[in-house]
Amino acid sequence: MKLKIEVELDYIDEDGTIDDEIKKEIVAGISKAISGECLAEMTKNTKDEINMAVTEAKNSVNTKVIEFVEAWLDSEKTVTDQYGDPIVTKPLREIVKGQFDDCLNKKVDRDGHFTTGYGANGTLLEYLTKKRVEDVVESKLKGLNKDIDEKIAKLVNAGIRARVSDKFAEMVILTAKEQNKERLIEAD
């Protein structure tokens, strides 16, 4: 440990000496330095312990919540009809699964709204599956359409260039032939 102590002597008692004053200042400086280091170490240790305690508390609460929910879902409940007469007694987990299945199998219209009439377009599960597939296909095709459009444009441009250059070559050859004919006629 390295300590840096500054001694400032403003006042010396009548019966005190410089040595006594220097000793007092040195002791006070050492006490201040050590107490600051101890405080910093205690603060760090306290923060670490608090963080560990919070983590342990979160884990404990999570475990207890999971245990509670598991026990609650496994508890037997009686399903009643609209008049309160018992129909069946099952674990809550099976009741929730049944309700979830019933919800997924309810009829919906083309916008995904529940319906009981002739406007039914399928079940909620079919609607959700179809919607998800359409979204995935659309996102995948966006990139492909762009690539296809670029490739078509390049091929069309290459074809046009080839035809233009072929036509230009034909025109040059025809012009050269005509000029050559004119020279032959002039030479005669």
Order of alpha helices (4+ residues) and beta strands (2+ residues): alpha-beta-beta-alpha-beta-beta-alpha
